[in-house]
Amino acid sequence: MKTAEHPMTISKLAGQLDVSPHTIRFYEDKGLISPKRTAGNQRIYTARDRARLKLILRGKRFGFSLTEIAEMIGTADVDLNEIGQIEKTLAYGEKKLDEIRQRKAELDLLENDLLSIRQMLLERKRAIADAK
């Protein structure tokens, strides 16, 4: 059956996305999702909520802040136009790529420094051993 035809409870959605219900409630508190509620005040999640949660989780995995994610996908109660979403996502993606490239360059320098120190230590060890 399709998710859109059968709204989900928080526990079912949490299980599908491998997150805790607490995590889902946190994103709701931040205004990133806005589930409907039953007459008994139980949260009911739609396919749209699930899709938004997947985008949030992907954004977090890529290292984006919740503020950046909110700007890329909009808040739950405000729909951004698709072009605006694409432009925001591209801008944040470029920024993240620049950060990654900078970190890679720093790691390359660190690796080279460690290799150099290792080489010096190995040479010193050999010199000490040869002097005995």
PAZAPA-4460 file (N, C-alpha, C; in steps of 0.05 Angstrom, whole numbers, plus 32768, in hexadecimal, padded with zeros to 4 digits):
% residues 132
    n_x    n_y    n_z   ca_x   ca_y   ca_z    c_x    c_y    c_z   seq   type   mol
   8011   7FE8   8000   8000   8000   8000   8011   8019   8000     1      M     A
   8008   802E   7FF5   8017   8047   7FF3   8015   8056   800D     2      K     A
   802B   8064   8014   802C   8074   802C   8018   808A   802C     3      T     A
   8014   8096   8014   8001   80AD   8012   7FE5   80A5   8019     4      A     A
   7FDE   808C   8014   7FC3   8082   801A   7FBF   807B   8037     5      E     A
   7FD5   8076   8045   7FD3   806D   8061   7FE6   807E   8072     6      H     A
   7FDB   8093   807E   7FEC   80A3   8090   7FF9   8091   80A5     7      P     A
   8010   809A   80AF   8020   808A   80C2   8020   8096   80DE     8      M     A
   8024   8085   80F1   8029   808E   810C   8047   8095   810F     9      T     A
   804D   80A3   8124   8069   80AB   8129   807B   8092   812C    10      I     A
   8072   807D   8139   8083   8066   813C   8088   8058   8122    11      S     A
   8074   8056   8111   8077   804A   80F6   808B   805A   80E5    12      K     A
   8087   8074   80E5   8099   8085   80D6   80B5   8084   80E0    13      L     A
   80B8   8084   80FA   80D3   8082   8107   80E0   8068   80FE    14      A     A
   80D1   8052   80FE   80DC   8038   80F6   80E4   8038   80D9    15      G     A
   80D5   8044   80C8   80DB   8045   80AC   80F5   8055   80A6    16      Q     A
   80F9   806A   80B5   8110   807C   80B0   8127   8076   80C3    17      L     A
   8124   8063   80D5   8139   805B   80E8   8142   8073   80F9    18      D     A
   812E   8081   8103   8133   8097   8116   8120   8093   812E    19      V     A
   8125   80A1   8143   8114   809F   815B   80FC   80B2   8158    20      S     A
   80E6   80AB   8165   80CF   80BD   8165   80D7   80D9   8171    21      P     A
   80EA   80D9   8184   80F4   80F2   818F   80FF   8104   8179    22      H     A
   810F   80F8   8167   811B   8107   8151   8105   8113   813F    23      T     A
   80F0   8104   813A   80DB   810E   8129   80CC   8125   8137    24      I     A
   80C7   8122   8151   80BB   8138   8160   80CC   8151   8161    25      R     A
   80E7   814D   8163   80FA   8163   8162   80F7   8173   8148    26      F     A
   80F6   8165   8132   80F3   8173   8118   80D7   8181   8116    27      Y     A
   80C4   8176   8123   80A9   8183   8124   80AB   819C   8134    28      E     A
   80B9   819B   814B   80BC   81B2   815C   80CB   81C9   814E    29      D     A
   80DD   81C1   813C   80EC   81D5   812C   80DC   81E0   8115    30      K     A
   80C4   81D5   8110   80B3   81DF   80FB   80BA   81D3   80DF    31      G     A
   80CA   81BE   80DF   80D1   81B2   80C5   80BD   819F   80BA    32      L     A
   80AD   8193   80CC   8097   8182   80C4   807F   818A   80D5    33      I     A
   8067   8184   80CB   804F   818B   80D9   803A   8176   80D5    34      S     A
   803B   8160   80E5   8028   814B   80E0   800B   8153   80E8    35      P     A
   7FF9   8146   80DC   7FDD   814A   80E4   7FD9   813B   80FE    36      K     A
   7FC2   8141   810B   7FBC   8133   8124   7FA0   8128   8123    37      R     A
   7F9D   8111   8131   7F83   8105   8132   7F72   8114   8147    38      T     A
   7F59   810C   814A   7F48   8118   815E   7F53   8113   817A    39      A     A
   7F62   80FD   817D   7F6F   80F6   8197   7F8A   8103   8199    40      G     A
   7F92   8115   8187   7FAB   8124   8188   7FC3   8112   8181    41      N     A
   7FBF   80FC   8174   7FD5   80EB   816B   7FE0   80F6   8151    42      Q     A
   7FFA   80F7   814F   8007   8100   8136   8003   80EC   811F    43      R     A
   7FFC   80F7   8108   7FF9   80E6   80F0   800A   80F2   80DA    44      I     A
   801C   80E2   80CF   802F   80EB   80BB   8027   80E2   809F    45      Y     A
   802A   80F4   808C   8023   80EE   8071   803C   80E9   8061    46      T     A
   8038   80E2   8048   804F   80DD   8036   8060   80F7   8033    47      A     A
   8053   810E   8034   8061   8128   8033   8073   812B   804B    48      R     A
   8069   8124   8063   8079   8126   807B   8091   8113   8079    49      D     A
   808C   80FB   806F   80A2   80E7   806C   80B7   80F1   8059    50      R     A
   80AE   80FD   8043   80C1   8108   802F   80D2   811E   803B    51      A     A
   80C5   8130   804A   80D3   8146   8057   80E7   813B   806C    52      R     A
   80DF   8127   807B   80F2   811C   808F   810A   810F   8081    53      L     A
   8105   8102   806A   811C   80F7   805B   812F   810D   8052    54      K     A
   8124   8123   8049   8135   813A   8041   8144   8145   8058    55      L     A
   8137   8148   806F   8144   8152   8087   815B   8140   808F    56      I     A
   8156   8126   8090   816A   8112   8098   8182   8112   8084    57      L     A
   817B   8114   806B   8191   8116   8056   81A1   812F   805A    58      R     A
   8193   8145   805F   81A2   815E   8063   81B4   815D   807C    59      G     A
   81AB   8151   8091   81BB   814D   80A9   81D3   813B   80A3    60      K     A
   81CF   8126   8094   81E5   8114   808C   81FA   8123   807C    61      R     A
   81F2   8136   806C   8204   8145   805C   8211   815C   806C    62      F     A
   8209   815F   8085   8215   8173   8096   8208   818E   8096    63      G     A
   81F0   8191   808B   81E2   81AA   808C   81D6   81AF   80A7    64      F     A
   81D4   81C8   80AF   81C7   81CF   80C8   81A8   81CF   80C4    65      S     A
   8199   81CE   80DA   817C   81CE   80D7   8173   81E8   80CA    66      L     A
   8180   81FE   80D0   8179   8218   80C3   817D   8216   80A5    67      T     A
   8193   820A   809C   8198   8207   8080   8183   81F5   8073    68      E     A
   817D   81DF   8081   8169   81CC   8077   814E   81DA   8074    69      I     A
   8146   81E9   8088   812D   81F8   8088   812C   820B   8070    70      A     A
   8143   8218   806A   8143   822A   8054   8141   821C   8039    71      E     A
   814C   8203   8038   814C   81F4   801F   8130   81E8   801A    72      M     A
   8123   81DD   802F   810A   81CF   802B   80F2   81E0   8034    73      I     A
   80F6   81F6   8041   80E1   8206   804C   80D7   81FA   8066    74      G     A
   80C8   820A   8075   80BC   81FF   808D   80A3   81F0   8085    75      T     A
   8099   81E0   8098   8082   81CF   8092   8069   81DE   808A    76      A     A
   8066   81F6   8094   804E   8206   808E   8051   8219   8077    77      D     A
   8068   821A   806B   806D   822B   8054   807A   821B   803E    78      V     A
   806D   821B   8027   8079   820D   8010   808A   8220   8000    79      D     A
   80A3   821A   7FFC   80B4   8229   7FEA   80AE   8221   7FCD    80      L     A
   80B2   8233   7FBB   80AF   822B   7F9F   80C7   821A   7F98    81      N     A
   80C4   8209   7F85   80D9   81F5   7F7F   80F3   8202   7F76    82      E     A
   80F1   8218   7F66   8109   8225   7F5D   8118   8231   7F75    83      I     A
   810A   823C   7F88   8116   8247   7FA0   8124   8231   7FB0    84      G     A
   8117   821A   7FB2   8124   8204   7FC0   813D   81FB   7FB2    85      Q     A
   813C   81F9   7F98   8153   81F0   7F89   816A   8204   7F8C    86      I     A
   8164   821E   7F8A   8179   8232   7F8D   8186   8231   7FA8    87      E     A
   8176   822F   7FBD   8180   822D   7FD8   8192   8215   7FDC    88      K     A
   8188   81FE   7FD2   8196   81E5   7FD5   81B1   81E6   7FC6    89      T     A
   81B1   81F1   7FAE   81C9   81F4   7F9E   81DD   8206   7FAD    90      L     A
   81D4   821C   7FB8   81E6   822F   7FC6   81F2   8221   7FDE    91      A     A
   81E2   8214   7FEE   81EC   8206   8006   81FE   81EF   7FFE    92      Y     A
   81F7   81E1   7FE9   8208   81CB   7FDF   8223   81D5   7FD6    93      G     A
   8224   81EB   7FC8   823E   81F6   7FC0   824F   81FE   7FD8    94      E     A
   8242   820A   7FEC   8250   8211   8005   825B   81F8   8013    95      K     A
   824B   81E3   8014   8254   81CB   8021   826B   81BE   8011    96      K     A
   8269   81BE   7FF7   827F   81B3   7FE6   8299   81C3   7FEB    97      L     A
   8297   81DD   7FED   82AF   81ED   7FF3   82BB   81E5   800E    98      D     A
   82A9   81E1   8022   82B3   81D9   803D   82C1   81BE   803C    99      E     A
   82B5   81AC   802D   82C1   8191   802A   82DC   8192   801D   100      I     A
   82DE   81A2   8007   82F7   81A5   7FF9   830C   81B1   800B   101      R     A
   8305   81C4   801B   8318   81D0   802E   8321   81BC   8043   102      Q     A
   830E   81AD   804E   8315   8198   8062   8328   8183   8055   103      R     A
   8322   817B   803C   8333   8168   802F   834F   8172   802C   104      K     A
   8352   818C   8024   836C   8198   8021   837B   8198   803C   105      A     A
   836C   819F   8051   8378   819F   806C   8381   8183   8074   106      E     A
   8371   816F   806E   8378   8154   8074   8390   814A   8064   107      L     A
   8392   8153   804B   83A9   814C   803B   83C3   8158   8047   108      D     A
   83C1   8171   8051   83D8   817D   805E   83E0   816E   8078   109      L     A
   83CC   8167   8087   83D0   8158   80A0   83DD   813D   809A   110      L     A
   83D3   812F   8085   83DE   8116   807E   83FC   8119   8076   111      E     A
   8402   812D   8066   841D   8132   805D   842F   8138   8075   112      N     A
   8425   8148   8088   8435   814E   80A0   843B   8135   80B0   113      D     A
   8426   8124   80B4   842A   810B   80C3   843D   80F8   80B5   114      L     A
   843B   80F6   809B   844D   80E5   808B   846A   80EF   808E   115      L     A
   846D   8109   808E   8488   8115   8091   8493   810F   80AC   116      S     A
   8483   8113   80C1   848C   810D   80DC   8493   80EF   80DF   117      I     A
   8482   80DE   80D4   8487   80C2   80D6   84A2   80BB   80C9   118      R     A
   84A7   80C7   80B2   84C0   80C1   80A4   84D8   80CA   80B4   119      Q     A
   84D6   80E2   80C1   84EC   80EC   80D1   84F0   80D9   80E9   120      M     A
   84DB   80D0   80F5   84DD   80BE   810D   84E9   80A3   8105   121      L     A
   84E1   8099   80EE   84ED   8080   80E4   850B   8083   80DF   122      L     A
   8512   8099   80D3   852E   809E   80CD   853E   80A1   80E7   123      E     A
   8533   80AF   80FA   8540   80B2   8114   8543   8097   8122   124      R     A
   852E   8087   8121   852F   806C   812E   8546   805C   8121   125      K     A
   8548   805C   8106   855D   804E   80F8   8578   8058   8100   126      R     A
   857B   8072   8102   8595   807E   810A   859D   8075   8126   127      A     A
   858A   8074   8138   8590   806C   8153   8597   804E   8154   128      I     A
   8589   803E   8145   858E   8021   8144   85AA   801C   8137   129      A     A
   85B1   802C   8122   85CB   8028   8114   85E2   8031   8126   130      D     A
   85DD   8044   8138   85F2   804E   8149   85F9   803B   8160   131      A     A
   85E8   8027   8165   85ED   8014   817B   8600   7FFF   8173   132      K     A
***
